[in-house]
Amino acid sequence: MSDATNTFSNRLKAVERKHAKLARGYSCKVGRDGLIVFKPKRRKIGFPWRSLALIVVGFLAFKGLVIAQIGEASYEQRISEMSQGPLQEQIGAFVMQPDPLAEVVARNVAPYF
């Protein structure tokens, strides 16, 4: 009796695994014999381009807001001070250099500060 229970348990686990795979998406195909077969879709693990774009846009907006808040001259002075520091500060100075998009954001936001 335990052998029958084990085979039933194994079949039940296989059905549950297949159901979990089909719950994530499936495609239907009709075979040559007319039987409809459901195949689970493979999950594509791609690079999160949208998240990367949002991070870049957020960072540019942050730089623009900082430039608008403290002014361009003060910002340039702080960046030049950072470029004279240790390696971490030099990398930060390189990344925080004002770019055209950040300057456009700063010009548009400056009247509100």
N, CA, C and O atoms as CSV, one atom per row, in Angstrom:
chain,resi,resn,atom,element,x,y,z
A,1,MET,N,N,0.813,-1.198,0.000
A,1,MET,CA,C,0.000,0.000,0.000
A,1,MET,C,C,0.852,1.255,0.000
A,1,MET,O,O,0.489,2.258,-0.614
A,2,SER,N,N,1.986,1.200,0.689
A,2,SER,CA,C,2.833,2.391,0.745
A,2,SER,C,C,3.445,2.679,-0.622
A,2,SER,O,O,3.713,3.837,-0.945
A,3,ASP,N,N,3.671,1.638,-1.434
A,3,ASP,CA,C,4.209,1.851,-2.780
A,3,ASP,C,C,3.205,2.612,-3.644
A,3,ASP,O,O,3.590,3.503,-4.401
A,4,ALA,N,N,1.947,2.273,-3.538
A,4,ALA,CA,C,0.910,2.978,-4.293
A,4,ALA,C,C,0.788,4.417,-3.816
A,4,ALA,O,O,0.563,5.322,-4.620
A,5,THR,N,N,0.935,4.630,-2.527
A,5,THR,CA,C,0.868,5.986,-1.973
A,5,THR,C,C,2.038,6.818,-2.458
A,5,THR,O,O,1.872,7.997,-2.773
A,6,ASN,N,N,3.227,6.218,-2.523
A,6,ASN,CA,C,4.412,6.942,-2.993
A,6,ASN,C,C,4.271,7.344,-4.454
A,6,ASN,O,O,4.593,8.476,-4.817
A,7,THR,N,N,3.796,6.434,-5.296
A,7,THR,CA,C,3.646,6.791,-6.706
A,7,THR,C,C,2.569,7.860,-6.884
A,7,THR,O,O,2.706,8.749,-7.726
A,8,PHE,N,N,1.499,7.774,-6.091
A,8,PHE,CA,C,0.471,8.811,-6.166
A,8,PHE,C,C,1.038,10.156,-5.713
A,8,PHE,O,O,0.757,11.185,-6.326
A,9,SER,N,N,1.827,10.153,-4.653
A,9,SER,CA,C,2.439,11.397,-4.160
A,9,SER,C,C,3.372,11.987,-5.204
A,9,SER,O,O,3.401,13.202,-5.402
A,10,ASN,N,N,4.130,11.135,-5.866
A,10,ASN,CA,C,5.037,11.621,-6.913
A,10,ASN,C,C,4.258,12.233,-8.072
A,10,ASN,O,O,4.627,13.294,-8.578
A,11,ARG,N,N,3.177,11.568,-8.498
A,11,ARG,CA,C,2.351,12.121,-9.572
A,11,ARG,C,C,1.714,13.434,-9.151
A,11,ARG,O,O,1.628,14.367,-9.950
A,12,LEU,N,N,1.270,13.515,-7.915
A,12,LEU,CA,C,0.652,14.737,-7.405
A,12,LEU,C,C,1.659,15.887,-7.381
A,12,LEU,O,O,1.318,17.013,-7.743
A,13,LYS,N,N,2.891,15.614,-6.959
A,13,LYS,CA,C,3.938,16.649,-6.959
A,13,LYS,C,C,4.237,17.121,-8.375
A,13,LYS,O,O,4.447,18.312,-8.603
A,14,ALA,N,N,4.256,16.188,-9.328
A,14,ALA,CA,C,4.517,16.561,-10.720
A,14,ALA,C,C,3.400,17.452,-11.255
A,14,ALA,O,O,3.667,18.425,-11.961
A,15,VAL,N,N,2.156,17.128,-10.925
A,15,VAL,CA,C,1.028,17.956,-11.367
A,15,VAL,C,C,1.121,19.342,-10.741
A,15,VAL,O,O,0.868,20.339,-11.418
A,16,GLU,N,N,1.478,19.424,-9.467
A,16,GLU,CA,C,1.600,20.726,-8.797
A,16,GLU,C,C,2.724,21.559,-9.402
A,16,GLU,O,O,2.582,22.770,-9.569
A,17,ARG,N,N,3.849,20.906,-9.731
A,17,ARG,CA,C,4.955,21.639,-10.370
A,17,ARG,C,C,4.533,22.169,-11.735
A,17,ARG,O,O,4.828,23.314,-12.076
A,18,LYS,N,N,3.847,21.344,-12.515
A,18,LYS,CA,C,3.392,21.778,-13.837
A,18,LYS,C,C,2.378,22.911,-13.710
A,18,LYS,O,O,2.402,23.856,-14.498
A,19,HIS,N,N,1.502,22.822,-12.742
A,19,HIS,CA,C,0.520,23.888,-12.521
A,19,HIS,C,C,1.216,25.199,-12.145
A,19,HIS,O,O,0.821,26.266,-12.615
A,20,ALA,N,N,2.237,25.125,-11.313
A,20,ALA,CA,C,2.977,26.335,-10.927
A,20,ALA,C,C,3.666,26.952,-12.139
A,20,ALA,O,O,3.694,28.175,-12.279
A,21,LYS,N,N,4.223,26.117,-13.016
A,21,LYS,CA,C,4.866,26.638,-14.229
A,21,LYS,C,C,3.843,27.274,-15.158
A,21,LYS,O,O,4.099,28.335,-15.728
A,22,LEU,N,N,2.687,26.637,-15.316
A,22,LEU,CA,C,1.654,27.175,-16.200
A,22,LEU,C,C,1.040,28.458,-15.637
A,22,LEU,O,O,0.532,29.282,-16.397
A,23,ALA,N,N,1.080,28.632,-14.323
A,23,ALA,CA,C,0.515,29.839,-13.710
A,23,ALA,C,C,1.323,31.076,-14.086
A,23,ALA,O,O,0.793,32.186,-14.039
A,24,ARG,N,N,2.585,30.914,-14.455
A,24,ARG,CA,C,3.441,32.041,-14.851
A,24,ARG,C,C,3.285,32.405,-16.320
A,24,ARG,O,O,3.928,33.342,-16.794
A,25,GLY,N,N,2.452,31.689,-17.040
A,25,GLY,CA,C,2.233,31.967,-18.458
A,25,GLY,C,C,2.386,30.701,-19.279
A,25,GLY,O,O,3.201,29.833,-18.967
A,26,TYR,N,N,1.595,30.609,-20.325
A,26,TYR,CA,C,1.653,29.411,-21.159
A,26,TYR,C,C,1.229,29.749,-22.576
A,26,TYR,O,O,0.651,30.803,-22.840
A,27,SER,N,N,1.529,28.831,-23.479
A,27,SER,CA,C,1.079,28.950,-24.860
A,27,SER,C,C,0.379,27.643,-25.233
A,27,SER,O,O,0.756,26.566,-24.771
A,28,CYS,N,N,-0.634,27.758,-26.066
A,28,CYS,CA,C,-1.421,26.596,-26.486
A,28,CYS,C,C,-1.032,26.220,-27.911
A,28,CYS,O,O,-0.901,27.082,-28.780
A,29,LYS,N,N,-0.853,24.946,-28.133
A,29,LYS,CA,C,-0.579,24.451,-29.476
A,29,LYS,C,C,-1.422,23.208,-29.707
A,29,LYS,O,O,-1.644,22.402,-28.803
A,30,VAL,N,N,-1.880,23.078,-30.932
A,30,VAL,CA,C,-2.648,21.896,-31.305
A,30,VAL,C,C,-1.699,20.940,-32.010
A,30,VAL,O,O,-1.065,21.294,-33.004
A,31,GLY,N,N,-1.610,19.731,-31.486
A,31,GLY,CA,C,-0.725,18.731,-32.065
A,31,GLY,C,C,-1.309,18.127,-33.328
A,31,GLY,O,O,-2.434,18.450,-33.710
A,32,ARG,N,N,-0.550,17.248,-33.982
A,32,ARG,CA,C,-1.013,16.598,-35.219
A,32,ARG,C,C,-2.232,15.722,-34.973
A,32,ARG,O,O,-3.063,15.519,-35.859
A,33,ASP,N,N,-2.321,15.210,-33.757
A,33,ASP,CA,C,-3.451,14.342,-33.439
A,33,ASP,C,C,-4.677,15.118,-32.969
A,33,ASP,O,O,-5.689,14.514,-32.612
A,34,GLY,N,N,-4.600,16.456,-32.963
A,34,GLY,CA,C,-5.737,17.281,-32.569
A,34,GLY,C,C,-5.797,17.579,-31.082
A,34,GLY,O,O,-6.723,18.242,-30.614
A,35,LEU,N,N,-4.819,17.096,-30.342
A,35,LEU,CA,C,-4.785,17.316,-28.901
A,35,LEU,C,C,-4.209,18.700,-28.609
A,35,LEU,O,O,-3.173,19.074,-29.159
A,36,ILE,N,N,-4.874,19.450,-27.751
A,36,ILE,CA,C,-4.380,20.776,-27.366
A,36,ILE,C,C,-3.366,20.592,-26.242
A,36,ILE,O,O,-3.662,20.005,-25.201
A,37,VAL,N,N,-2.163,21.108,-26.481
A,37,VAL,CA,C,-1.075,20.961,-25.514
A,37,VAL,C,C,-0.716,22.339,-24.982
A,37,VAL,O,O,-0.504,23.276,-25.751
A,38,PHE,N,N,-0.648,22.456,-23.669
A,38,PHE,CA,C,-0.259,23.701,-23.020
A,38,PHE,C,C,1.199,23.585,-22.604
A,38,PHE,O,O,1.584,22.663,-21.885
A,39,LYS,N,N,2.002,24.534,-23.067
A,39,LYS,CA,C,3.420,24.539,-22.706
A,39,LYS,C,C,3.710,25.809,-21.924
A,39,LYS,O,O,3.296,26.894,-22.333
A,40,PRO,N,N,4.415,25.692,-20.806
A,40,PRO,CA,C,4.741,26.897,-20.038
A,40,PRO,C,C,5.736,27.769,-20.793
A,40,PRO,O,O,6.643,27.270,-21.459
A,41,LYS,N,N,5.549,29.083,-20.675
A,41,LYS,CA,C,6.488,30.009,-21.303
A,41,LYS,C,C,7.731,30.097,-20.435
A,41,LYS,O,O,7.660,30.090,-19.206
A,42,ARG,N,N,8.849,30.179,-21.093
A,42,ARG,CA,C,10.103,30.332,-20.361
A,42,ARG,C,C,10.226,31.769,-19.904
A,42,ARG,O,O,9.888,32.702,-20.632
A,43,ARG,N,N,10.703,31.929,-18.716
A,43,ARG,CA,C,10.892,33.277,-18.193
A,43,ARG,C,C,12.180,33.836,-18.742
A,43,ARG,O,O,13.238,33.215,-18.645
A,44,LYS,N,N,12.079,35.013,-19.319
A,44,LYS,CA,C,13.271,35.688,-19.805
A,44,LYS,C,C,13.801,36.566,-18.686
A,44,LYS,O,O,13.072,37.370,-18.105
A,45,ILE,N,N,15.051,36.402,-18.403
A,45,ILE,CA,C,15.678,37.268,-17.418
A,45,ILE,C,C,16.545,38.232,-18.201
A,45,ILE,O,O,17.665,37.905,-18.594
A,46,GLY,N,N,16.021,39.408,-18.420
A,46,GLY,CA,C,16.726,40.412,-19.200
A,46,GLY,C,C,17.277,41.504,-18.311
A,46,GLY,O,O,17.043,41.531,-17.103
A,47,PHE,N,N,18.001,42.388,-18.927
A,47,PHE,CA,C,18.569,43.515,-18.201
A,47,PHE,C,C,17.472,44.540,-17.954
A,47,PHE,O,O,16.702,44.838,-18.867
A,48,PRO,N,N,17.379,45.087,-16.747
A,48,PRO,CA,C,16.311,46.045,-16.432
A,48,PRO,C,C,16.609,47.437,-16.982
A,48,PRO,O,O,17.023,48.330,-16.243
A,49,TRP,N,N,16.394,47.614,-18.287
A,49,TRP,CA,C,16.709,48.893,-18.933
A,49,TRP,C,C,15.859,50.027,-18.382
A,49,TRP,O,O,16.353,51.141,-18.210
A,50,ARG,N,N,14.605,49.764,-18.108
A,50,ARG,CA,C,13.721,50.813,-17.605
A,50,ARG,C,C,14.203,51.318,-16.245
A,50,ARG,O,O,14.206,52.524,-15.998
A,51,SER,N,N,14.604,50.417,-15.376
A,51,SER,CA,C,15.109,50.825,-14.064
A,51,SER,C,C,16.386,51.634,-14.199
A,51,SER,O,O,16.573,52.630,-13.501
A,52,LEU,N,N,17.262,51.208,-15.091
A,52,LEU,CA,C,18.502,51.949,-15.304
A,52,LEU,C,C,18.212,53.351,-15.827
A,52,LEU,O,O,18.845,54.315,-15.397
A,53,ALA,N,N,17.266,53.472,-16.745
A,53,ALA,CA,C,16.910,54.788,-17.283
A,53,ALA,C,C,16.323,55.681,-16.196
A,53,ALA,O,O,16.632,56.871,-16.144
A,54,LEU,N,N,15.484,55.127,-15.329
A,54,LEU,CA,C,14.917,55.916,-14.237
A,54,LEU,C,C,15.993,56.381,-13.264
A,54,LEU,O,O,15.927,57.502,-12.760
A,55,ILE,N,N,16.973,55.541,-12.996
A,55,ILE,CA,C,18.069,55.928,-12.103
A,55,ILE,C,C,18.874,57.061,-12.723
A,55,ILE,O,O,19.217,58.025,-12.039
A,56,VAL,N,N,19.179,56.951,-14.015
A,56,VAL,CA,C,19.961,57.999,-14.688
A,56,VAL,C,C,19.190,59.315,-14.714
A,56,VAL,O,O,19.762,60.369,-14.439
A,57,VAL,N,N,17.902,59.269,-15.041
A,57,VAL,CA,C,17.087,60.488,-15.071
A,57,VAL,C,C,16.988,61.091,-13.672
A,57,VAL,O,O,17.075,62.308,-13.513
A,58,GLY,N,N,16.809,60.255,-12.672
A,58,GLY,CA,C,16.756,60.747,-11.292
A,58,GLY,C,C,18.059,61.390,-10.866
A,58,GLY,O,O,18.056,62.411,-10.178
A,59,PHE,N,N,19.177,60.797,-11.272
A,59,PHE,CA,C,20.479,61.356,-10.923
A,59,PHE,C,C,20.696,62.700,-11.608
A,59,PHE,O,O,21.207,63.633,-10.989
A,60,LEU,N,N,20.313,62.809,-12.877
A,60,LEU,CA,C,20.445,64.088,-13.586
A,60,LEU,C,C,19.550,65.156,-12.960
A,60,LEU,O,O,19.947,66.317,-12.855
A,61,ALA,N,N,18.355,64.769,-12.550
A,61,ALA,CA,C,17.464,65.721,-11.883
A,61,ALA,C,C,18.056,66.154,-10.547
A,61,ALA,O,O,17.962,67.323,-10.173
A,62,PHE,N,N,18.661,65.219,-9.829
A,62,PHE,CA,C,19.303,65.554,-8.553
A,62,PHE,C,C,20.431,66.552,-8.761
A,62,PHE,O,O,20.543,67.534,-8.027
A,63,LYS,N,N,21.269,66.299,-9.769
A,63,LYS,CA,C,22.362,67.241,-10.045
A,63,LYS,C,C,21.814,68.613,-10.403
A,63,LYS,O,O,22.344,69.629,-9.954
A,64,GLY,N,N,20.766,68.651,-11.202
A,64,GLY,CA,C,20.158,69.928,-11.568
A,64,GLY,C,C,19.601,70.664,-10.365
A,64,GLY,O,O,19.740,71.883,-10.260
A,65,LEU,N,N,18.968,69.930,-9.452
A,65,LEU,CA,C,18.432,70.559,-8.246
A,65,LEU,C,C,19.542,71.093,-7.347
A,65,LEU,O,O,19.407,72.170,-6.765
A,66,VAL,N,N,20.635,70.350,-7.232
A,66,VAL,CA,C,21.761,70.821,-6.417
A,66,VAL,C,C,22.364,72.075,-7.032
A,66,VAL,O,O,22.666,73.028,-6.314
A,67,ILE,N,N,22.543,72.091,-8.342
A,67,ILE,CA,C,23.095,73.277,-9.015
A,67,ILE,C,C,22.162,74.468,-8.815
A,67,ILE,O,O,22.631,75.579,-8.565
A,68,ALA,N,N,20.865,74.257,-8.918
A,68,ALA,CA,C,19.910,75.351,-8.736
A,68,ALA,C,C,19.914,75.852,-7.295
A,68,ALA,O,O,19.756,77.049,-7.052
A,69,GLN,N,N,20.091,74.950,-6.347
A,69,GLN,CA,C,20.039,75.326,-4.938
A,69,GLN,C,C,21.265,76.127,-4.506
A,69,GLN,O,O,21.121,77.165,-3.859
A,70,ILE,N,N,22.469,75.663,-4.851
A,70,ILE,CA,C,23.674,76.335,-4.338
A,70,ILE,C,C,24.300,77.285,-5.343
A,70,ILE,O,O,25.203,78.040,-4.982
A,71,GLY,N,N,23.858,77.275,-6.578
A,71,GLY,CA,C,24.397,78.172,-7.596
A,71,GLY,C,C,25.530,77.521,-8.372
A,71,GLY,O,O,26.225,76.639,-7.869
A,72,GLU,N,N,25.701,77.981,-9.621
A,72,GLU,CA,C,26.700,77.358,-10.495
A,72,GLU,C,C,28.122,77.608,-10.016
A,72,GLU,O,O,28.953,76.701,-10.062
A,73,ALA,N,N,28.417,78.824,-9.556
A,73,ALA,CA,C,29.784,79.151,-9.133
A,73,ALA,C,C,30.183,78.326,-7.917
A,73,ALA,O,O,31.281,77.771,-7.870
A,74,SER,N,N,29.302,78.248,-6.944
A,74,SER,CA,C,29.591,77.465,-5.741
A,74,SER,C,C,29.713,75.980,-6.083
A,74,SER,O,O,30.561,75.281,-5.528
A,75,TYR,N,N,28.876,75.504,-6.986
A,75,TYR,CA,C,28.923,74.102,-7.396
A,75,TYR,C,C,30.259,73.790,-8.068
A,75,TYR,O,O,30.891,72.777,-7.767
A,76,GLU,N,N,30.683,74.665,-8.977
A,76,GLU,CA,C,31.974,74.470,-9.657
A,76,GLU,C,C,33.117,74.471,-8.653
A,76,GLU,O,O,34.049,73.675,-8.771
A,77,GLN,N,N,33.051,75.363,-7.659
A,77,GLN,CA,C,34.100,75.435,-6.643
A,77,GLN,C,C,34.157,74.131,-5.846
A,77,GLN,O,O,35.242,73.608,-5.594
A,78,ARG,N,N,33.019,73.614,-5.456
A,78,ARG,CA,C,32.991,72.369,-4.682
A,78,ARG,C,C,33.494,71.190,-5.512
A,78,ARG,O,O,34.182,70.312,-4.992
A,79,ILE,N,N,33.157,71.170,-6.786
A,79,ILE,CA,C,33.639,70.093,-7.655
A,79,ILE,C,C,35.153,70.176,-7.803
A,79,ILE,O,O,35.829,69.148,-7.794
A,80,SER,N,N,35.697,71.389,-7.941
A,80,SER,CA,C,37.157,71.530,-8.066
A,80,SER,C,C,37.852,71.125,-6.771
A,80,SER,O,O,38.942,70.557,-6.817
A,81,GLU,N,N,37.246,71.405,-5.614
A,81,GLU,CA,C,37.821,70.956,-4.341
A,81,GLU,C,C,37.797,69.435,-4.245
A,81,GLU,O,O,38.748,68.820,-3.764
A,82,MET,N,N,36.708,68.839,-4.702
A,82,MET,CA,C,36.612,67.379,-4.660
A,82,MET,C,C,37.633,66.726,-5.581
A,82,MET,O,O,38.141,65.648,-5.271
A,83,SER,N,N,37.939,67.355,-6.698
A,83,SER,CA,C,38.880,66.754,-7.650
A,83,SER,C,C,40.307,66.762,-7.120
A,83,SER,O,O,41.163,66.061,-7.661
A,84,GLN,N,N,40.583,67.536,-6.079
A,84,GLN,CA,C,41.916,67.563,-5.476
A,84,GLN,C,C,42.054,66.546,-4.346
A,84,GLN,O,O,43.157,66.352,-3.835
A,85,GLY,N,N,40.982,65.903,-3.949
A,85,GLY,CA,C,40.985,64.985,-2.817
A,85,GLY,C,C,41.433,63.584,-3.191
A,85,GLY,O,O,42.005,63.362,-4.258
A,86,PRO,N,N,41.163,62.638,-2.291
A,86,PRO,CA,C,41.526,61.234,-2.562
A,86,PRO,C,C,40.729,60.654,-3.734
A,86,PRO,O,O,39.875,61.322,-4.317
A,87,LEU,N,N,41.024,59.421,-4.054
A,87,LEU,CA,C,40.456,58.772,-5.243
A,87,LEU,C,C,38.925,58.756,-5.228
A,87,LEU,O,O,38.295,59.011,-6.254
A,88,GLN,N,N,38.324,58.457,-4.069
A,88,GLN,CA,C,36.865,58.404,-4.001
A,88,GLN,C,C,36.260,59.764,-4.337
A,88,GLN,O,O,35.264,59.843,-5.056
A,89,GLU,N,N,36.860,60.832,-3.819
A,89,GLU,CA,C,36.344,62.169,-4.101
A,89,GLU,C,C,36.581,62.556,-5.556
A,89,GLU,O,O,35.764,63.261,-6.148
A,90,GLN,N,N,37.681,62.107,-6.134
A,90,GLN,CA,C,37.940,62.390,-7.546
A,90,GLN,C,C,36.897,61.709,-8.434
A,90,GLN,O,O,36.428,62.288,-9.414
A,91,ILE,N,N,36.545,60.484,-8.081
A,91,ILE,CA,C,35.502,59.777,-8.832
A,91,ILE,C,C,34.170,60.505,-8.672
A,91,ILE,O,O,33.428,60.674,-9.639
A,92,GLY,N,N,33.870,60.936,-7.440
A,92,GLY,CA,C,32.645,61.696,-7.200
A,92,GLY,C,C,32.626,63.001,-7.976
A,92,GLY,O,O,31.587,63.397,-8.505
A,93,ALA,N,N,33.778,63.675,-8.048
A,93,ALA,CA,C,33.860,64.930,-8.799
A,93,ALA,C,C,33.640,64.681,-10.285
A,93,ALA,O,O,32.989,65.478,-10.961
A,94,PHE,N,N,34.179,63.586,-10.792
A,94,PHE,CA,C,33.991,63.262,-12.206
A,94,PHE,C,C,32.516,62.994,-12.512
A,94,PHE,O,O,31.987,63.466,-13.519
A,95,VAL,N,N,31.860,62.235,-11.636
A,95,VAL,CA,C,30.459,61.887,-11.851
A,95,VAL,C,C,29.559,63.112,-11.692
A,95,VAL,O,O,28.569,63.255,-12.409
A,96,MET,N,N,29.901,63.990,-10.759
A,96,MET,CA,C,29.053,65.148,-10.457
A,96,MET,C,C,29.357,66.368,-11.322
A,96,MET,O,O,28.787,67.433,-11.088
A,97,GLN,N,N,30.235,66.245,-12.310
A,97,GLN,CA,C,30.500,67.379,-13.193
A,97,GLN,C,C,29.195,67.829,-13.845
A,97,GLN,O,O,28.374,67.002,-14.242
A,98,PRO,N,N,29.010,69.141,-13.951
A,98,PRO,CA,C,27.761,69.614,-14.565
A,98,PRO,C,C,27.708,69.251,-16.050
A,98,PRO,O,O,28.670,69.459,-16.788
A,99,ASP,N,N,26.589,68.715,-16.464
A,99,ASP,CA,C,26.391,68.385,-17.871
A,99,ASP,C,C,25.236,69.231,-18.405
A,99,ASP,O,O,24.508,69.838,-17.620
A,100,PRO,N,N,25.061,69.280,-19.708
A,100,PRO,CA,C,24.023,70.152,-20.287
A,100,PRO,C,C,22.607,69.870,-19.768
A,100,PRO,O,O,21.840,70.805,-19.539
A,101,LEU,N,N,22.260,68.610,-19.585
A,101,LEU,CA,C,20.911,68.298,-19.106
A,101,LEU,C,C,20.694,68.781,-17.676
A,101,LEU,O,O,19.628,69.304,-17.351
A,102,ALA,N,N,21.701,68.607,-16.822
A,102,ALA,CA,C,21.581,69.081,-15.443
A,102,ALA,C,C,21.491,70.602,-15.405
A,102,ALA,O,O,20.779,71.163,-14.573
A,103,GLU,N,N,22.208,71.268,-16.301
A,103,GLU,CA,C,22.145,72.732,-16.343
A,103,GLU,C,C,20.775,73.210,-16.826
A,103,GLU,O,O,20.272,74.226,-16.345
A,104,VAL,N,N,20.172,72.494,-17.763
A,104,VAL,CA,C,18.821,72.846,-18.212
A,104,VAL,C,C,17.833,72.686,-17.057
A,104,VAL,O,O,16.973,73.540,-16.843
A,105,VAL,N,N,17.962,71.595,-16.323
A,105,VAL,CA,C,17.091,71.384,-15.162
A,105,VAL,C,C,17.301,72.496,-14.147
A,105,VAL,O,O,16.338,73.010,-13.579
A,106,ALA,N,N,18.566,72.875,-13.915
A,106,ALA,CA,C,18.869,73.930,-12.943
A,106,ALA,C,C,18.259,75.264,-13.371
A,106,ALA,O,O,17.706,75.986,-12.542
A,107,ARG,N,N,18.356,75.590,-14.645
A,107,ARG,CA,C,17.782,76.860,-15.124
A,107,ARG,C,C,16.261,76.877,-14.988
A,107,ARG,O,O,15.678,77.909,-14.657
A,108,ASN,N,N,15.624,75.750,-15.241
A,108,ASN,CA,C,14.164,75.695,-15.166
A,108,ASN,C,C,13.643,75.648,-13.734
A,108,ASN,O,O,12.522,76.082,-13.468
A,109,VAL,N,N,14.440,75.129,-12.820
A,109,VAL,CA,C,14.000,74.970,-11.437
A,109,VAL,C,C,14.458,76.139,-10.564
A,109,VAL,O,O,13.865,76.381,-9.512
A,110,ALA,N,N,15.488,76.864,-10.971
A,110,ALA,CA,C,16.071,77.939,-10.156
A,110,ALA,C,C,15.052,78.983,-9.704
A,110,ALA,O,O,15.159,79.440,-8.566
A,111,PRO,N,N,14.079,79.391,-10.505
A,111,PRO,CA,C,13.121,80.398,-10.016
A,111,PRO,C,C,12.306,79.942,-8.804
A,111,PRO,O,O,11.770,80.779,-8.077
A,112,TYR,N,N,12.204,78.650,-8.579
A,112,TYR,CA,C,11.411,78.144,-7.458
A,112,TYR,C,C,12.194,78.086,-6.153
A,112,TYR,O,O,11.612,77.805,-5.105
A,113,PHE,N,N,13.504,78.346,-6.188
A,113,PHE,CA,C,14.309,78.323,-4.961
A,113,PHE,C,C,14.535,79.707,-4.450
A,113,PHE,O,O,15.192,79.887,-3.425
